[in-house]
Amino acid sequence: MNIPEATKLKIHQLIADGKKLEAVKYVKEQFGLALKDALKLVEALEKEVPLSGDGYQKGSFARSSFSGPDKVFYILSRVFLGVAILLFAIGGTIAYDTNEELNHALQLQGRVAEFAYGSDGGSIPVVEFTHKGKKQRVQGSVASTPPAYDIGEPVTVFVIADEGYEKIRIDGIFELWIGPIILTFIGTIFLFIGGGMYAVSR
């Protein structure tokens, strides 16, 4: 019978850990064998498990013994999962800092006065508002097609005091949260890829 390397490794590990009955059950379920045939197969594989002075060498088929594609998938899964965690952490930190800034920001009411245009032709809102008795304008940071706003549409503007100068930000999901959204999206992709690779390496 042609047994996949990963499956054989799991059977070896169960035997090495003194779980022969679990190994028989696992083989029976994996290959749809009768109990007698599953027992014969386990006993045949049992001969491949190295012995110590007290019997089977526990942990002798630990993850470090992986070779070939299984080992590659296992290592890559760790890399992808690590990158996913890092991206989630960075995205979470940016989101937390943004939320803290907004909680202490001055909120003003403005209106979309016109549109600037990005290199891709997308529309970027330019919002006019009054602050300290003067009319000011601030340009958004995200271009979109079609425009996310209409000319004359009321828009909230956040004035954030930041170490001696004022930072102006337009209220909007993408204007405020585009960084965390992108990082979380990419992190989720890495998480699924890493999880898939880990499952294959088992």
N, C-alpha and C positions, 0 to 999 in steps of 0.2 A: 504494500500500500504506500502510495506517495503522500507523505505527511509534510505539510508546510513547516518550514524551519521554526517559525514563531510558535506554532501549535506544539511541535515536538519539545521546544524549550519549556513551555508551560507545564507539559506533562512531566518532564524531567524535574522541574522545580517542585512540583507537588510530591513526587516520589522522594526527592532529596529531603523534603521537609517532613517526611513521615506521614504523608496524607495519601496513601495508596488508594483507599476507597474513593476519595474525592477524584483522584486521577482516573479511576475506572468510570466513575459517573460522568466525568468530563468527556472522556473518549466516546462513551456510549451516546451522549447527546450530540457531540460534534459530528460523528460519522454515521449515526443511526444504526449502530451495531447491536447485536444481542449481547446480553450481559456476559455470556461465556466468551464470546469473541473479543469483547472489550477488555476482559481480564487477560486474555492471551496476549493482546497487543501491548498492554501495560507491562506485563511480565517480560516481554521481549525488549521493551524500551528500558526496563529496570536494569538490565545488564549493562547499559551504557552509562549509568550513573556512577561516578567515582565513589569509592568507599573510604571511610576513615577508620580509625581503630575501633570506634564504638558503633559502626554501622554507616549509614549514609552521611555524606558531608553536607550539612545544612548550608543553604545559601551558595552551594557550589555552582549553581546556574543563575547567579545573580545577574543584574542588568549589565554589569561590566563584561560578561562573557559574550555579549551580543557581537555578531559579526555580520558583514555584508550589508544588504539593504536595510535590515531591521535596525542596525546600529546607526546608519546614516539618518533614517527617518526619526529615530529617537533623539539624536543630537539636534537635527533641524527643528524638531518640535519644541525643544527647550529654547532654542534661539528665537523662534517665532513667538512663543508664549512670553518670553522675556521682553521682546520688543513691544508686544501688546500691552503688558503691564506698565512699561515705561511710558507709552503713549497715553494710556488712561491716566497715569499719575500727572503728566504734564498738562493734559487737557483739564483735569480736575483742579489743578493749581491755578491755571489761567481763569477758569470759571469762578473760582472762589475769590481771586483778586478782583475780577471785574465786578462781582456782586458786592464786595466790600466798597469799592469805589462808588458804585451807584447808590449805595445806602447813605453815603455822606455827600452826595452831589446835590447841587442846586438844580432844580427842574424848572425849565422855562418853556413857554409855548412858542413855537415858530410855525412857519408855513413854507412849503416847497415853492421856491421862486423860479427855478429853472433846472435844466439838466446839463451836466457835463457828460462827456462821452469817453469811455475807455478805449483801449487799443483794439478791443474786439468788437467795438460798436455798441456795447451795452450802455444803458443810461445810468448815470450816477446822480443822485439827488443833491441839489444845492439848496440848503434851508436858510431862510432869513429869519432872524429873531432880534429882540431888543434886550440888551444887557448893560446895566449901569448907564441907562439913558441914551445909549448909542445903538444904532442898527448894525448888526453884524451878520456875516454869512459864513456858513461852514459847509464844506463839501463832504459827502459820504465817502466811504471807503470800498463799497461793493457795487459793481456794475451789474445790471440785470436786463434781460430782454424777455418779455416786454418790461417797461418800467415798473418798479415796485410801488411807486407813488404817482399821484396825479398833481399837476400844477395847481397850487393853491390849497393842497391838502394839509390840514393841521398835523404837526409833528412835534413830539416832545423832544427837547434838547437838554442834555445833561452837561452842566458846567462843573468840572472836577478840578479842585485845587490840588496841584501836584508840585511840591517843592518850589514854591515861588512863582509858578506860572499856572495858567488855567488851560486845562485840556477840555475840548468840546467834543461831545459824541452825540450822534443822532440815535434816537430810540428805534429799535428794530431788531428782529431776531438775528438776521445775518450781520447787521452793522455791529452788534454787541457780542454775538456769540459764534461768529464764523470760525474762529480759531479752535475752540473746544469741540465744535461740531465736526470739523474736518479730522481732528486728532482722534476723536471717538470713533468716527467712521472707519478710518484706516486701522485703528487698534482692533476694532471688531473683526475686520478682514483677517488680520494677523492671528487673532484668537481662534477663528474658525479653521484657518489653515494649520496652525500649530496643533489644535485639538485633533484634527483629522490625521495628521502625521503621527501623533502620539497613539491614537487608536490603532493605526496600521502597524506600529512597532510593537504593540502588545502581543 
